Amino acid sequence: LFFTADRRRESYYFPGDSDLFSIPKEGGEPTRVVSIEGRIGAYALSTDGKRVAFVGIPAGKPERSYTQPDLWVAELGAGTPRNLTATYDFDINGGLGGDQRAPRGQLPSGPVWSRDGRSILIGVGEQGNANVKRVDVATGKVDPVTSGNCDVMSYTVDAGAQKIAYVLSTSTTVGDL
């Protein structure tokens, strides 16, 4: 089982810094599997289970009121996490917000690996819109999956990562599937 947490004692006294941990399904002590200087948010294991993609927010020095989230990839248990979108100047896993969402609707989103592990789908807040983008794992190149003046509020893919379903809002249509 995997989870993110800030396991420092009285962590509320410190700037945010969460890591990704794993724990055997039988129980036991958690093991830190990925860490950055900053917070780890939404994550997804690759189809082969050897890598993890995650939304990470690097710690700013000096501490800032806002730091742009990026898409990262790491080998599980080894290696240094790699920031795929360090030069992409938009909010990874960003959205428009507002009151269009159901209060308890649970919004599926976050990184989604392609079947072959060569790309990752992720929502991006960009110039007043929120669309789904495809990020190439080798190069960090970002390509649109959805586009337009809209807010992709949530999305999910089928088991083979071949088809995407999403909830879309525009200025005239709220929450269309």
TACORPE-V80521 format. One record per backbone hydrogen bond with DSSP energy under -1.0 kcal/mol. NH is the residue of the N-H (numbers start at 1). CO is the residue of the C=O. E is the energy in kcal/mol with one decimal. If there is no record, write none. Layout:
nh=[NH/NH]
co=[CO/CO]
e=[E/E]
//
This chain:
nh=[3/5/11/13/14/19/20/21/22/23/27/31/33/34/38/39/41/44/46/49/52/53/54/55/56/57/59/70/72/73/74/76/77/78/82/84/88/90/91/92/93/94/105/112/114/117/120/121/122/124/125/126/129/130/131/133/134/135/136/137/140/143/145/146/150/151/152/153/153/155/156/158/161/165/167/168/169/170/176]
co=[21/19/8/10/11/5/34/3/31/1/24/22/20/20/36/57/55/53/51/46/74/44/72/42/70/39/37/56/54/82/52/50/33/75/73/71/85/88/125/69/123/91/102/121/119/114/135/112/133/131/91/129/126/150/124/122/143/120/141/118/136/134/132/132/148/169/130/151/167/108/165/163/158/156/154/176/151/173/168]
e=[-2.0/-1.9/-1.2/-2.0/-2.1/-2.5/-2.5/-3.3/-2.3/-2.2/-2.1/-2.9/-2.9/-1.6/-1.6/-2.2/-3.5/-2.4/-2.7/-1.5/-2.4/-2.8/-2.3/-2.8/-2.5/-2.8/-3.5/-2.7/-3.1/-2.1/-2.1/-2.9/-1.1/-1.2/-3.2/-2.5/-1.4/-1.3/-1.5/-1.5/-3.8/-1.7/-1.2/-1.8/-2.6/-1.1/-2.0/-3.2/-2.2/-2.9/-2.7/-3.1/-1.2/-2.4/-1.9/-3.0/-3.5/-2.9/-2.6/-2.4/-2.6/-2.7/-2.7/-1.9/-1.5/-2.5/-3.1/-1.1/-2.5/-3.0/-2.2/-2.0/-2.2/-2.7/-2.3/-3.5/-1.9/-3.4/-3.3]
//
